[in-house]
Amino acid sequence: MLIFWQYSLPDRPPGKRNMRKIVVVDHPKDWDLKLEDVEVVDAQTYLTDEQYTDIRNARIFNLCRSYRYQSAGYYVSLLAEARGHKAIPSVTTIQDLKSPTIVRAITVEINELVQKSLSCLRSKSFTLSIYFGQNVAQKYEKLCKQLHDHFQAPLLRAQFVYKDEWMLQSISPVPVNEVPEHHRKYLKRFAKAYFSRHRFAGARLTRKIYDLAILVDPQEKAPPSNEKAIQYFVDAAESMGFYTELITKDDYRRLAEFDALFIRETTAVNHHTYRFARKAFAEGLVVIDDPASILRCTNKVYLAELLTKAKVPIPKTMIIHQDNRDQVEAALGLPCVLKKPDSSFSQGVVKAKDRASLERELNKMLADSELIIGQEFTPTDFDWRIGILDKQPLYACKYYMAKGHWQIYNWNGKKKQEEEGDDEVVPFEQVPFHVLHTALKAANLIGDGLYGVDLKEINGKAYVIEINDNPSIDAGCEDKYLKKDLYASIIKSIKRRIDNHKNIRTDE
């Protein structure tokens, strides 16, 4: 399958041959809509019949009348997850629907859309019915989509009240038998549209065992992987039995369709990449980068504390705040390096050359964050980058500084060739032991995911500069030594994690 970087993203083709999609209801009469490739079964049969226990690949659309704790509807989603099936809604979603805290958080997040969507109403309360992500009135389409993104259940009812402004008071499942008669025709239409978009089963030219989503941003200036590398990931995945699809931030609500999420977009905590990782992890997907790694790696303050405590060598470092800012020059000397806690790709990292620039940059950074990082200025011709996966080294590179600059990237370069320094891929046998050992020790403090550890080598000792949860893997750079085997290694890891996850669920 050829994927063009300019994407218009292709429509998702039919799903796996051996993937079944099953609508579960309390009583067969609750669902009288016949849809191609959709089975309908009553809850008792799904819960007790061994033929459903033994299914390896299935998506379960739980339309039971109640998701109350220990009800049949609750157990349908619970046992679906235990069997390795994809349940919609998941048990996590069922619990979120009961949580006033979650509802309040969602209200804040989508407040602007709520006010805009309900601005014409003159009443003090409003009920919004959401059937498979849609409403009978098209003007509420965006609001329905947002709520369905957060609470992936087939049928929902959102209650809004007006007190100075519109607020989401509650959101709850709609029992399928309680859908008003005059809404039934819309329900059927929306269901047909939903299942036609989410083609989880049907004929395919080749048998696919897994579904992999790769999250990308076509507009990102310096993405972690260039278009050719993305294509190599797709090729490697499909050769191992994956159906692979490039998704963007607009595909949040579709995560439950996949077995794994691979993030190839620069990550941050206060960003949709973290929300994708967190939701995918909660849904039981294999995730690289996992949410814990994003939290740990994207905050330089956390890394400084973690590495110092573990006695991993780092340049002389200081956590700076308003009360100790006057001590920076004495502690680190000038020039020194200042870093925003969530800096990446050399952005948010500055060199304070003298006292005036130090004060100026401290004022800027401390206005945005209570804590920032200061480090001793340690110039070198290049930084080492050791790629690590599953707690084992994957590749080694030297990244040289941009021409006439002290960093790898010079975002103020006047010419393209001045923006980024050269790179050199190095076989492991040529990497100094202390560089490799220090990189592994640092990365293994984070987890067993995919990491890129940046180090400086000074006087025969390696110093960790940072740990990246979302390291660059570009065609023509990091893959110069391993070539396509680099992409295959990462996909094999994802496949192994999926298999281990399914085996754990089966054992339980």
C-alpha positions as CSV (number, residue, x, y, z in Angstrom):
1,M,0.0,0.0,0.0
2,L,1.5,3.3,-1.1
3,I,0.8,6.3,1.2
4,F,1.6,9.8,0.0
5,W,2.8,12.3,2.5
6,Q,0.5,15.0,1.2
7,Y,-2.3,12.8,2.4
8,S,-5.5,13.3,1.9
9,L,-5.6,10.3,4.1
10,P,-7.2,7.3,2.4
11,D,-10.5,5.9,3.6
12,R,-10.0,2.9,5.7
13,P,-10.5,-0.2,3.6
14,P,-12.3,-3.3,4.9
15,G,-10.8,-4.9,8.0
16,K,-9.4,-8.3,8.7
17,R,-10.9,-11.5,7.4
18,N,-10.9,-13.1,10.8
19,M,-12.1,-10.0,12.7
20,R,-15.8,-10.3,13.7
21,K,-18.0,-7.4,14.8
22,I,-20.7,-8.3,17.2
23,V,-23.6,-6.2,18.5
24,V,-24.6,-7.5,22.0
25,V,-28.1,-6.6,23.3
26,D,-30.2,-7.8,26.2
27,H,-32.9,-9.1,23.9
28,P,-32.7,-9.6,20.1
29,K,-35.8,-7.5,19.6
30,D,-33.8,-4.5,20.8
31,W,-31.9,-4.5,17.5
32,D,-33.9,-5.2,14.4
33,L,-31.4,-3.6,12.0
34,K,-29.7,-6.0,9.6
35,L,-26.2,-4.9,8.6
36,E,-23.7,-6.7,6.4
37,D,-21.0,-8.5,8.4
38,V,-22.6,-7.5,11.8
39,E,-23.7,-10.3,14.1
40,V,-26.3,-9.8,16.8
41,V,-26.3,-11.8,19.9
42,D,-28.0,-11.6,23.3
43,A,-25.9,-10.8,26.3
44,Q,-26.5,-14.1,28.1
45,T,-25.2,-16.1,25.1
46,Y,-22.2,-13.9,24.7
47,L,-21.3,-14.2,28.4
48,T,-21.9,-18.0,28.7
49,D,-21.5,-19.7,25.3
50,E,-18.0,-21.1,24.9
51,Q,-17.9,-20.2,21.2
52,Y,-17.6,-16.6,22.1
53,T,-14.9,-17.3,24.8
54,D,-12.7,-18.8,22.1
55,I,-12.9,-16.1,19.5
56,R,-9.5,-14.6,19.1
57,N,-10.4,-11.4,17.2
58,A,-13.7,-9.6,17.7
59,R,-15.1,-6.1,18.3
60,I,-18.0,-6.0,20.6
61,F,-20.5,-3.2,20.4
62,N,-22.3,-3.3,23.7
63,L,-25.9,-2.1,23.3
64,C,-27.2,-3.6,26.6
65,R,-29.9,-1.6,28.4
66,S,-27.7,-0.9,31.4
67,Y,-24.0,-0.7,32.2
68,R,-24.6,-0.6,36.0
69,Y,-21.9,-2.3,38.0
70,Q,-22.3,-6.1,37.9
71,S,-25.2,-5.9,35.4
72,A,-25.1,-8.0,32.3
73,G,-24.1,-4.9,30.3
74,Y,-21.2,-4.3,32.6
75,Y,-20.0,-7.9,32.4
76,V,-20.2,-7.8,28.5
77,S,-17.6,-5.1,28.4
78,L,-15.5,-6.6,31.2
79,L,-15.4,-10.1,29.8
80,A,-14.8,-8.8,26.3
81,E,-11.6,-7.1,27.5
82,A,-10.6,-10.2,29.4
83,R,-11.0,-12.3,26.2
84,G,-8.9,-9.9,24.2
85,H,-11.9,-8.5,22.3
86,K,-12.3,-4.7,21.7
87,A,-15.3,-3.5,23.7
88,I,-17.2,-0.4,22.8
89,P,-17.8,1.1,25.4
90,S,-14.8,-0.2,27.4
91,V,-15.0,-0.6,31.1
92,T,-12.9,2.5,31.4
93,T,-15.5,4.5,29.5
94,I,-18.3,3.0,31.6
95,Q,-16.5,4.2,34.7
96,D,-15.8,7.7,33.2
97,L,-19.5,8.1,32.5
98,K,-20.2,7.9,36.2
99,S,-17.5,10.3,37.3
100,P,-18.5,14.0,38.0
101,T,-14.8,14.9,38.0
102,I,-14.4,13.6,34.5
103,V,-17.5,15.4,33.3
104,R,-16.3,18.7,34.9
105,A,-12.9,18.3,33.2
106,I,-14.6,17.7,29.8
107,T,-16.8,20.8,30.3
108,V,-13.7,22.9,30.7
109,E,-12.0,21.4,27.7
110,I,-14.9,21.9,25.2
111,N,-16.4,25.0,26.9
112,E,-16.0,27.2,23.8
113,L,-17.7,24.7,21.5
114,V,-20.6,24.2,24.1
115,Q,-21.3,27.9,24.3
116,K,-21.2,28.3,20.5
117,S,-23.4,25.3,19.9
118,L,-26.1,26.2,22.4
119,S,-26.0,30.0,22.1
120,C,-29.4,30.2,20.4
121,L,-31.3,28.3,23.0
122,R,-33.6,30.2,25.4
123,S,-34.3,27.5,27.9
124,K,-32.4,26.8,31.1
125,S,-31.8,23.2,30.3
126,F,-31.1,21.1,27.2
127,T,-30.9,17.4,26.4
128,L,-28.6,16.2,23.6
129,S,-29.1,12.7,22.3
130,I,-26.0,11.2,20.6
131,Y,-26.5,8.1,18.4
132,F,-23.2,6.7,17.1
133,G,-21.6,10.1,17.4
134,Q,-24.5,12.0,15.7
135,N,-27.7,13.9,16.5
136,V,-30.9,14.4,14.6
137,A,-30.1,18.1,14.2
138,Q,-27.0,18.7,12.1
139,K,-26.1,22.0,13.9
140,Y,-25.0,19.9,16.9
141,E,-22.7,17.7,14.8
142,K,-19.4,19.1,16.1
143,L,-20.5,19.0,19.8
144,C,-21.7,15.4,19.4
145,K,-18.4,14.4,17.8
146,Q,-16.4,15.9,20.6
147,L,-18.5,14.2,23.3
148,H,-18.3,10.9,21.5
149,D,-14.6,11.4,21.2
150,H,-14.4,11.5,25.0
151,F,-17.0,9.0,25.8
152,Q,-17.0,6.2,23.2
153,A,-20.4,4.6,23.8
154,P,-22.8,3.9,21.0
155,L,-25.8,5.7,22.5
156,L,-25.4,8.7,24.9
157,R,-27.6,11.4,26.4
158,A,-25.9,14.7,27.5
159,Q,-27.7,17.0,30.0
160,F,-26.8,20.7,29.9
161,V,-27.9,23.4,32.3
162,Y,-27.6,27.2,32.0
163,K,-26.1,29.1,35.0
164,D,-24.4,32.2,33.7
165,E,-23.2,30.0,30.9
166,W,-24.0,26.5,29.5
167,M,-22.5,23.6,31.5
168,L,-22.5,19.9,30.9
169,Q,-24.3,18.5,34.0
170,S,-24.1,14.8,33.2
171,I,-23.7,12.4,30.4
172,S,-25.1,8.9,30.5
173,P,-25.8,5.9,28.2
174,V,-29.1,5.6,26.5
175,P,-30.7,2.2,26.8
176,V,-31.4,1.0,23.3
177,N,-35.0,0.2,24.1
178,E,-35.5,3.8,25.3
179,V,-34.7,5.6,22.1
180,P,-37.8,7.5,21.2
181,E,-39.9,6.1,18.4
182,H,-39.5,9.3,16.3
183,H,-35.7,8.9,16.6
184,R,-35.6,5.3,15.5
185,K,-35.2,6.1,11.8
186,Y,-32.2,8.4,12.6
187,L,-30.7,5.7,14.8
188,K,-30.8,3.2,11.9
189,R,-29.3,5.7,9.5
190,F,-26.5,6.7,11.9
191,A,-25.8,3.1,12.7
192,K,-25.4,2.2,9.0
193,A,-23.1,5.2,8.5
194,Y,-21.1,4.3,11.6
195,F,-20.5,0.7,10.6
196,S,-19.8,1.5,7.0
197,R,-17.0,3.9,8.2
198,H,-15.7,1.4,10.7
199,R,-15.3,-1.5,8.4
200,F,-13.9,-4.0,10.9
201,A,-14.5,-7.1,8.8
202,G,-14.9,-8.2,5.2
203,A,-12.9,-9.5,2.3
204,R,-9.3,-8.3,1.8
205,L,-6.7,-9.3,-0.7
206,T,-4.3,-10.5,2.0
207,R,-4.9,-11.7,5.5
208,K,-4.1,-9.2,8.2
209,I,-3.7,-10.1,11.8
210,Y,-3.2,-6.8,13.5
211,D,-4.3,-3.1,13.2
212,L,-1.6,-0.5,13.6
213,A,-2.2,3.3,13.8
214,I,0.7,5.6,13.1
215,L,0.0,9.1,14.5
216,V,1.5,11.9,12.3
217,D,1.1,15.6,11.7
218,P,1.4,16.5,8.0
219,Q,2.1,20.1,8.9
220,E,4.9,19.6,11.4
221,K,8.1,21.3,10.4
222,A,10.5,18.8,11.9
223,P,8.6,15.6,12.5
224,P,10.4,12.6,14.2
225,S,10.2,10.7,10.9
226,N,10.3,11.9,7.4
227,E,7.9,10.7,4.7
228,K,10.2,8.0,3.4
229,A,10.7,6.6,6.9
230,I,7.0,6.5,7.5
231,Q,6.6,4.5,4.3
232,Y,9.3,2.1,5.4
233,F,7.4,1.6,8.7
234,V,4.2,0.9,6.8
235,D,6.0,-1.6,4.5
236,A,7.6,-3.4,7.4
237,A,4.3,-3.6,9.3
238,E,2.3,-4.9,6.4
239,S,5.0,-7.5,5.6
240,M,4.4,-8.8,9.2
241,G,0.6,-9.0,8.9
242,F,-0.5,-5.6,10.0
243,Y,-3.1,-3.4,8.5
244,T,-1.5,0.0,8.9
245,E,-3.1,3.4,8.7
246,L,-1.7,6.9,9.1
247,I,-4.0,8.9,11.5
248,T,-4.0,12.5,12.6
249,K,-5.3,14.3,15.7
250,D,-8.8,14.2,14.1
251,D,-9.0,10.4,14.5
252,Y,-9.0,10.4,18.3
253,R,-12.4,8.6,18.6
254,R,-11.2,5.8,16.3
255,L,-8.4,4.5,18.6
256,A,-10.5,1.6,19.8
257,E,-10.3,0.2,16.2
258,F,-6.6,-0.6,16.5
259,D,-4.4,-3.0,18.3
260,A,-1.4,-0.6,18.6
261,L,-0.6,3.1,18.4
262,F,2.9,4.3,17.1
263,I,3.3,8.0,17.6
264,R,5.5,9.7,15.0
265,E,4.7,13.2,16.0
266,T,6.6,15.4,18.5
267,T,5.1,14.7,21.9
268,A,4.2,16.9,24.8
269,V,2.1,16.5,27.9
270,N,-0.2,19.5,27.3
271,H,-0.9,18.3,23.8
272,H,-3.1,15.9,21.8
273,T,-0.2,13.4,21.5
274,Y,-0.3,12.7,25.3
275,R,-4.1,12.4,25.2
276,F,-3.8,9.9,22.3
277,A,-1.2,7.9,24.3
278,R,-3.3,7.9,27.5
279,K,-6.5,6.9,25.8
280,A,-4.9,4.2,23.7
281,F,-3.2,2.8,26.8
282,A,-6.5,2.9,28.7
283,E,-8.2,1.1,25.8
284,G,-5.6,-1.7,26.1
285,L,-3.6,-0.9,23.0
286,V,0.1,-1.3,22.8
287,V,1.5,2.2,22.7
288,I,4.8,3.7,21.6
289,D,5.3,6.3,23.1
290,D,3.4,5.2,26.2
291,P,2.0,7.9,28.4
292,A,4.4,7.3,31.3
293,S,7.4,7.7,29.0
294,I,6.0,11.0,27.6
295,L,5.4,12.4,31.1
296,R,8.9,11.4,32.2
297,C,11.0,12.4,29.1
298,T,9.3,15.6,28.1
299,N,10.0,17.3,31.4
300,K,13.6,18.3,31.9
301,V,13.1,19.0,35.6
302,Y,12.0,15.4,36.2
303,L,14.9,14.0,34.2
304,A,17.4,16.1,36.0
305,E,16.1,14.9,39.4
306,L,15.9,11.3,38.2
307,L,19.4,11.1,36.6
308,T,21.0,12.8,39.6
309,K,19.4,10.5,42.1
310,A,20.5,7.4,40.0
311,K,24.0,8.8,39.8
312,V,24.0,9.0,36.0
313,P,26.5,11.5,34.8
314,I,25.0,14.8,33.6
315,P,26.6,18.2,33.0
316,K,26.6,20.4,36.1
317,T,22.9,21.1,36.5
318,M,20.7,23.4,38.6
319,I,16.9,23.5,39.0
320,I,16.2,27.2,38.9
321,H,13.3,29.1,40.5
322,Q,12.7,32.7,41.6
323,D,14.3,32.2,45.0
324,N,17.7,31.0,43.6
325,R,18.0,32.7,40.3
326,D,20.7,35.0,41.7
327,Q,22.9,32.0,42.3
328,V,23.0,30.8,38.7
329,E,26.1,32.6,37.6
330,A,28.1,31.5,40.6
331,A,26.9,27.9,40.3
332,L,27.2,27.4,36.5
333,G,29.4,30.2,35.2
334,L,28.9,32.1,32.0
335,P,28.0,31.3,29.4
336,C,25.5,28.7,30.6
337,V,22.5,26.9,29.1
338,L,18.9,27.4,30.1
339,K,16.1,25.0,29.2
340,K,12.4,25.1,29.4
341,P,11.1,22.0,31.1
342,D,9.3,20.8,27.9
343,S,11.9,21.8,25.3
344,S,12.6,19.5,22.3
345,F,14.6,19.6,19.1
346,S,16.8,22.4,20.5
347,Q,13.7,24.7,20.8
348,G,13.2,26.3,24.2
349,V,17.0,25.9,24.9
350,V,19.1,29.1,25.0
351,K,22.7,30.1,25.8
352,A,23.1,33.0,28.2
353,K,26.3,34.6,27.2
354,D,26.6,37.2,29.8
355,R,24.8,38.6,32.9
356,A,22.4,40.8,30.8
357,S,21.3,37.9,28.6
358,L,21.1,35.6,31.7
359,E,18.6,38.0,33.4
360,R,16.6,38.5,30.2
361,E,16.2,34.8,29.5
362,L,15.5,34.0,33.2
363,N,12.7,36.6,33.1
364,K,11.2,35.0,30.0
365,M,11.3,31.4,31.1
366,L,10.3,31.9,34.8
367,A,7.3,33.8,33.6
368,D,6.0,30.6,32.0
369,S,7.2,27.9,34.4
370,E,7.9,27.8,38.2
371,L,11.0,25.7,37.6
372,I,13.5,25.6,34.7
373,I,16.8,23.9,34.1
374,G,20.2,25.5,34.0
375,Q,23.3,23.6,32.9
376,E,27.0,24.3,32.6
377,F,27.9,25.1,29.0
378,T,29.8,22.1,27.6
379,P,30.6,22.6,24.0
380,T,31.5,19.6,21.8
381,D,31.7,19.1,18.0
382,F,29.0,16.5,18.1
383,D,26.4,14.8,20.4
384,W,26.0,11.0,20.6
385,R,22.5,9.7,20.1
386,I,22.0,6.1,21.2
387,G,18.6,4.6,20.1
388,I,17.3,2.1,22.6
389,L,14.3,-0.3,22.3
390,D,13.2,-3.0,24.8
391,K,16.2,-2.0,27.0
392,Q,18.7,-2.9,24.2
393,P,20.7,-0.6,21.9
394,L,19.1,-0.2,18.5
395,Y,21.3,2.3,16.7
396,A,24.1,4.8,17.4
397,C,24.6,8.2,15.7
398,K,26.8,11.2,15.9
399,Y,24.9,14.5,15.4
400,Y,27.3,17.3,14.6
401,M,26.5,20.9,15.5
402,A,24.9,23.2,12.9
403,K,27.4,25.3,11.0
404,G,28.6,28.2,13.2
405,H,26.2,27.2,16.0
406,W,26.5,25.5,19.4
407,Q,23.4,23.2,18.9
408,I,22.5,20.5,16.4
409,Y,19.6,22.6,15.1
410,N,19.9,26.3,14.4
411,W,16.3,27.5,13.9
412,N,17.6,31.0,13.0
413,G,19.8,29.8,10.2
414,K,19.5,31.9,7.1
415,K,20.0,29.0,4.7
416,K,18.6,25.5,4.8
417,Q,22.1,24.0,5.1
418,E,22.7,26.1,8.2
419,E,19.7,24.8,10.1
420,E,21.0,21.3,10.9
421,G,24.4,19.8,11.4
422,D,25.7,16.6,9.7
423,D,25.1,13.1,11.0
424,E,27.1,9.9,11.1
425,V,25.8,6.4,11.9
426,V,28.3,4.4,13.9
427,P,28.4,0.6,14.3
428,F,28.1,-0.5,18.0
429,E,31.6,-1.9,18.0
430,Q,32.9,1.6,17.4
431,V,30.9,3.2,20.1
432,P,32.9,3.8,23.3
433,F,31.8,1.4,26.1
434,H,31.1,4.3,28.6
435,V,28.8,6.0,26.0
436,L,26.8,2.9,25.4
437,H,26.7,1.9,29.1
438,T,25.6,5.3,30.3
439,A,22.9,5.6,27.6
440,L,21.4,2.2,28.6
441,K,21.5,3.0,32.3
442,A,19.7,6.3,31.7
443,A,17.0,4.9,29.3
444,N,16.3,1.9,31.5
445,L,15.2,4.3,34.3
446,I,12.3,5.4,32.1
447,G,10.9,2.1,30.8
448,D,11.2,-0.5,28.0
449,G,10.0,1.7,25.1
450,L,11.7,3.4,22.2
451,Y,14.1,6.1,23.4
452,G,16.9,8.2,22.1
453,V,19.6,9.2,24.6
454,D,21.7,12.2,23.8
455,L,25.1,12.4,25.4
456,K,28.3,14.5,25.3
457,E,31.7,12.8,25.5
458,I,34.2,14.9,27.5
459,N,37.6,13.7,28.6
460,G,36.7,10.0,28.3
461,K,33.4,10.3,30.2
462,A,29.9,10.4,28.9
463,Y,27.3,12.9,30.2
464,V,23.6,12.5,29.5
465,I,22.0,15.7,28.0
466,E,18.5,14.4,27.6
467,I,16.3,11.3,27.0
468,N,13.9,11.5,24.1
469,D,10.7,9.4,24.2
470,N,10.1,10.2,20.6
471,P,13.5,9.9,18.9
472,S,14.1,10.9,15.3
473,I,14.1,8.0,12.8
474,D,14.6,9.5,9.4
475,A,15.3,7.7,6.1
476,G,18.8,8.6,5.1
477,C,20.0,9.2,8.7
478,E,19.4,6.8,11.5
479,D,18.8,4.0,9.1
480,K,22.1,4.3,7.2
481,Y,23.6,1.2,8.9
482,L,20.7,-1.1,9.6
483,K,18.6,0.2,6.6
484,K,15.2,-1.4,6.5
485,D,16.0,-3.8,9.4
486,L,15.8,-0.7,11.7
487,Y,12.1,-0.3,10.9
488,A,11.5,-4.1,11.1
489,S,13.0,-4.2,14.6
490,I,10.5,-1.6,15.9
491,I,7.5,-3.3,14.2
492,K,8.6,-6.7,15.6
493,S,8.7,-5.2,19.1
494,I,5.2,-3.8,18.6
495,K,4.0,-7.2,17.3
496,R,5.6,-9.0,20.3
497,R,4.0,-6.7,22.7
498,I,0.5,-7.3,21.2
499,D,1.0,-11.1,21.3
500,N,2.2,-10.9,24.9
501,H,-0.8,-8.7,25.8
502,K,-3.2,-11.1,24.2
503,N,-1.6,-14.1,25.9
504,I,-1.8,-12.4,29.3
505,R,-5.5,-11.7,28.8
506,T,-6.1,-15.3,27.7
507,D,-4.3,-16.6,30.8
508,E,-6.4,-14.4,33.0
